[in-house]
Amino acid sequence: MLTALLGTARDIGRLQDIASVFVRYGFGDAVQRLGMAGALERAGKILHWTQAAEFARLAPPERVRHALQDLGPTFDKLGQILATRVDLFAPELIEEFEKLQDRAPPAAFGEVRAQMFQDLGVAPEDVFVKFDSDPIAAGSIAQVHRAQLADGTQIAVKVRRPGIRPIVEADLRLALVLKVCVTLEATGRELDPDFDMAGEAAPFLRAAVLARRGPAALAKRSWRALAAALEIFADLPQDLRRILRSARSGRLQVHIDLTRLNRFGNQLDRAASRLALGVVTAALIIGSSIVMTIEGGPTLLGLPVFGLLGFLGAVAGGAWLLHSIWRSGRGG
């Protein structure tokens, strides 16, 4: 029953990855006993049953730890949990499981940068003034990098490991399938000791396999793909004619989204505005200082009115300039 359910699982590719890692580290017998090999063969997947020579000389606990690391964050977390069960495992295994808690290899910075661009929509250098490529810590789910904001604040940025989401989702679905199988099997045996869940469920499983992978399903999907392709080819001459007509009449428009260039232009405009305001403020200060030395004209509190107005304008311009710079620093 377990192998049949796994054979119809949506993430059969992930099941093949798990079995391949077990085989590579010398646990092919476990793959056979669990029935994973049969499920994969029925799904048309091929396993290579050759153990890697570089792992053959490792002790079994070390091979278990390496296998959990290669299988990704879900199995890595499983190993960390197993490290606390000293009542179930030998000290050699506990020692290897404990290494999973502090020896996660960091992801390459190129992959981390691509992941941040996907999450933020911009490159790290567009958000942070400084971003260290070497992580200060790495775990099974994420790793941490030092960074600096535009206002000088030092921060720690936690970045999700690249490509981790589909792996975790696939592992969780497979784990759910396993839990359902174990629960149903146990419940059925309690109600009827002769209960054979595999025999009872076999017709439904065969129907599910045929519905998804049978000739009728494949033919239906192929027909849909062919119909979509024919529709595209049927519209192609008309689309080309429309493009050529627009080009000849001078009405062909090409829209290019230069978001980063627009951002640079806005920053340049703000810098020019601040520079102009700074020049005007400096001129007001110099002019007001000159006016203050000239006798005559209206006064206020014993000081020339025009000189006071010039100084007030300079104060207002300087205050606005400082406020603009402060807001820009907070916005990154």
JOGI-V366297 format. One record per helix or strand of 2 or more residues. SS is the DSSP state (hx for helix, st for strand). FROM is the first residue (numbers start at 0). LEN is the number of residues. If there is no record, write none. Layout:
SS/FROM/LEN
SS/FROM/LEN
This chain:
hx/1/6
hx/11/13
hx/27/7
hx/35/7
hx/52/4
hx/59/11
hx/72/10
hx/90/9
hx/108/12
hx/123/3
st/129/2
st/136/2
st/141/7
st/153/7
hx/163/28
hx/196/17
hx/214/34
hx/258/34
st/298/2
st/302/2
hx/304/26
